[in-house]
């Protein structure tokens, strides 16, 4: 008899973290690796946020357990953020602070899903969505998006796969790994579909402020009373304020659901780190110029990496409208020899990139795409230029 549970045995490891670990190991061995793996801004957390944390370290209030759903002041600040950014009013009691938006998503699924519930996930998708759904006893149902449409899911495509077993639609806009944004008009249509079909929406909006080229983010929770009352919105400070390691996420939604999420969190992690919560308050309530500066730099990197990747033999790349990921199509290399190695899949191409020129990326298969590779451009322009230059040096036969 296996000592592992069925859930643990069937769980797929995070492909992103696995590739990042391999890249770190090569760096430790002295290899000059250019890493495009983890979605982690390379900026330093803004100084006013760090100063708030330093101050909190000296205050015993932040040494103790905080209330399970978060410090009251942070819940108020998060509620104000949702009102300001997406136009939806939540009472502080409708907000739960968790140790990272990733855990916020998992808590929402654990709270809403029963065994056998179907969850619609647009593809390409973040690698953790289907694994989380399965851990909660649900069944992932994938909806393909088109590269020509900027990987934007449509209401019609969602409507076509809804069944009596459908409980939830996951909407991640801007998207990881595509950088795609669902246009506001289409979000309105999706809201009408979920109301007509009586299903819930889990809106992952962690990249909502990282938007370029005049694109617009619209939260489905803002579309109607039904959508507001049947949507759980997840956000956080990790991407916007370069605070990935601080582990602070926010969940907002109907009071009854959020109370249940709080109960679940109280029995698992108790609460997020008090010092990190103090830093998050400073992030939300402090000056926002730092965000504008980061977004402007990400936009420049987006333009740079898209242009350079289109100069790599067998690779084509569009310009993502949000987040900080490029998702080049590498199918032009299938069936050819890359660096002397026959390649037929993104995984094989990513392996050649890493093994021969020390460029770390994440193959598309775990994201639900057999034709693409994800590169995070949350790194310097110099690293982008160096990394793509190495790719160009590989022979293609």
N, C-alpha and C positions, 0 to 999 in steps of 0.2 A: 504494500500500500504506500502510495506517495505521501510524504509528509506535507506536501503543499496542497492548499485548497484548489478547487476547480478554478476559482477566480484568478488566483495567483498564477496557476499553470497556463491559463489561456491568455494572460495579459501580454501584449506586445510592449517591449521597452521603447522609450522615446528615441526615435531615430535622430532627432536634432541633438539631444544630449549625448547620444552615443558617438556621433561624429565629432562633436565638440571635444569629448574626452579623448578621442583618438588624436585629434589635432594637438591637444595640450601635451599628450604623451610624446609626440614627435618633437614639439618645442622643447620639452624637457631633455630630449636626447640631443639637442643642439641644432635641430633642423629649422631653417628659416621659413616657417609656415605662415601663409597668408590665410586668415580664417574669415570665411563668410558664413559661419554656421549659426550661432545663437542670435536670437533677436534681442540684443542687449546694447543700448546706446553706449558709445565709447566716451561720452561726455562725463565730467565730474558732476556729481549731484550739486546743484547750486548752493552757494555759500550760505545764504540766509536759512536754507533748510538744514544744513549741517550745524549751523550755530544753534538753531532751535533744539536739535538733538543733544548737542553738548550741554546746553542749559538743563535739559530734562534729565541728563545723567546725574546731575547734582541735586535733583529734587526727588525725595522719597516717593512722592505721588506716583512717579513713573517706574519705581522699582517693584511695586506690588502688582497683584492681579488687577486688571481693569475689568469693568463690566464685560460680560461675554460678547455683547454686540458692539463693543467699542466705547471709547470715551465719548460722553455726551457732546462735548465741543466738536469732536471730529465728525460725529454723525450729523450735527447741525451744518458743519462746513460742507460735507458731502451732499446733503440735501440741497443746500444753496447752489452747489456746483451743478447738480442735475437740473435745477430750475433755470439757471443761467445758460447752460450749454444745450439742453435739449428741450427746454420749455415745458417740463413736466414737474408738477408740484408733488413732492413727497414730504410727509412729516418725518422728523428725525427717527421716530419709532419704526418707520418703513425702510430704514437703512441699517444694514449689518456690515461691520468692518471685519475683515478676515485676513489671515496671514497669506496674502497674495490673491490676485484675481483668479488664478488657476484653481485655487481651493474654493473661491466663491462660485465658480462654475460647477464644480463637483458637488458642492452643497446644494445648489439649486436643482441639479439633476436628482440627487439622492432624495430631496424633498418632494419632487413632483412625479417621479417615474415609478411605475410598478412593473413587475415581471411581465414581459411580453409587449410592453408599450413600444410603439414605433416612433423613432425620432428622425425627422428629415434633416439631412446635412448636405448643403451645397458642396460640390467638389470642383476643384481642389479644396481641401479642408485642412485645418490645423490637426496635426497628428494625434493630439490627445482627445479630440471630440469622440470619435467612435469607441476608443478604449474606455472612456468615462461612461458612455452610454451602456456599454456591455457590463461594466462593473456594477451598474445600477439595475441590471436585469433587463435593460431595454434592448431594442434591435435597431441598429443604424440603417437608414434608408437613404441612399445617395442620389442626388440630383446633379447631373452634369451641367456645367456652365461652358460657355464658348470663349475661346481666346479672342476671337474677332469682336466679341461684345465686351471686352475688358473683364471677362470672368464674372460678369454680373448675373446673379440668379434672377429668374423672372417669376412673377406670380403664377402664370400659366403652368410653368414647369413644376412648381410646388403643388398646385392644385391637382395636377395629373397623377401624383403619387400618394395623395392622401387617401387613407382607408379608414374603416371603423376603428382600427387599432392605433391610429396616429394620435399621439399625445402632444407632441412638441415639434416646432421648427426651430432650428438654430440659425440665427442670422448674425454673421460676423462681417461687419462693414464699418471701416475699411478692413480688408481681409488679410489674414495670414494663411497661406503663403503668397497670394496673388497680388496683393496691393489694390485689388479691385474695390470699387465703391458702388453700391446699389443706388441708382438715381432716385431722388426724392419721389418722383411720380410713381416709380415702380414700388417703392416702399409703401406708398399709399395703397397700391393695388394688392400687395401682399397682406396688408392689414385687413383689407376687405375679405380676402380669401380665408384668413384664420378665423375671422368672425363668422363667415358663412359656414365654415366647416367645424367650428367649435373647438379649436385647438389652441394650445399655448405657444408662446414664443420665448426663447431664451436669446436675448440680444447681447452679444459680446462686443462692447464698444470701447475696448481698451486702446484702440488707435484713433479715436474720434477726432483728436486735435492734429494728427499728422496727415494733413491733406494738402495737395498741390494742384497747380494748374487751374485754379478757380473752381475746383470740384466742391460739392456741398454734401455734408453728412446730415441725414435726417434719421432720428430715432423712431422706430416703429411704435414705441410707447406713446409718442406724441400725436398719433394719427386719429385716434378715436377713443371714446370711453371704454369700449370693449378691449381695444389693444392695450390701453393703460392698465386695465384690470386683469389682463391675461398675459402680461409680459413681465419677465424678470430681467432687469438690466444689470449688467456687470461692467464695472470700470475699475480704475485704480490709478496709482501714481507712478507705476514702474516705467512705462514707456515715455510718458509726457515729461516727467521730471528727472529722467535718468536715475531711477530709484529701484531697479530690479531686485537688488539684494536686500532692500529694506522690507520687502514682503508685506505690502498693504494693498488690499483690494476692497471694493465696495459692491454690495448687492442692494438693489432697490426694487420695490414692487408692492403688490397687494399686502396689506398688514398681516393677514392670516398666514400667508406663505412666508413672509419674513420672520414672523414669530416662530414658525416651525423650523426655519433655517437657523435661527438663534438657538433653539433647543438642541438641534443636532450639533451645532458648533460647540455648545456648552459641554456636551458629552464626549467630544473628540479633542479639540485643541484648547478649550477654555476661552482664550482670547489672543488677539494679535499682540506683538511686543509693544509695551507702553512707550518706550523711547521712540520707536518707529512711528507710532501714532502721533506723538508730539511733532515729529518731523513732517508728517503728512498734513497736519493742521497748518504748519508754516507754508507748505507747498500750495495748498488750496487758497489760503487767505493772503499770502504774500504777493510780491510783485510778479507779474507774468511775462516780463520782457525776456526772461530766460527761455521761455517756451517758444516765443517768436524767433529768437536767435537759433534755437535748435532746429525748428521747422525750416527756416531759410537754408541752413546748412544741409539738412536732409534733402531738400529740393535740388540743391546743386549736385549732391552726390547721385541722386536719382538720374538727373540728366547725364551725368558723366558715365555712370555704369551702363546705362541703356545704350548710349552711343558707342562705347568701347566694345560691349558684348556683340553688337551687330557687326563688328569688324572681325569676329572670330569665325573661322571657316566652319560651316555646318551649324551655326548657332544664329537664332533670331530672337530679338527681345523687344517687347513693347515697353511703353513708359507707364509704370503704375501710378495710379492717382492718389494712393494713400499708403500708410504704414512705412516700412523701410526694407522691403524685399523686392528683388528682381526675380522673375520666374522665366528665364529664357527657355525657348523650345530647342531641344538638342536632337530632335528626331532626324535632322539632316546628317547626323553622324552615324546613324544606325546602319549596320552592315559594312561599315568601313573599318580600317585599321587606324586607331588613334595612338600615336606614339608606338606604333608597331603591334598594338594589341587590338584584336577584333572586338568591337563593341556593338551591342544590340539593345541596351537598356540604359536608362539614366544612372542606375547603380553602378554599372560597369564603367561608364564615363566618369562618374564622380570618383571612382577608385583610381582610374588612370590619372586624373587631375591631382589627387592627393599623393599617390605613390611616386609619380614621375616629376612633378613640378611643385609639390607641396602647397597646393591650393585646396583648402577645405571648404566643401559645400555640403548640401543635403539633397540627396536624390529625390526625385518626385514620387516614386511609388508609395512611400508611407503617407504622402499627402493626397493620394488618390489620383495621381496623374502619371501615366506611363511615358510621357513625352517631354517632361520638363525637369529642371534642377533649380532648387531655390538657393539664392545667394542673398545674404543679409548685407545691406550697405550701411549698417550702423557701425561703420569703421571709417578711417580717414581717407581722404581723396588719394593720398600717396599710396596707401595700401590697395585701394581700388585699381589704380593705374598699374601698380606692380603685379597684382594678381592676374589681371586680364592680360597683361603683356606676357606673362608666363604661359597662359593658355594658348596664345597666338603662336608660341614657339613649338607647340606639339605638332608633329607631322600628321597629315591626314592622307590616307591612301585609299 
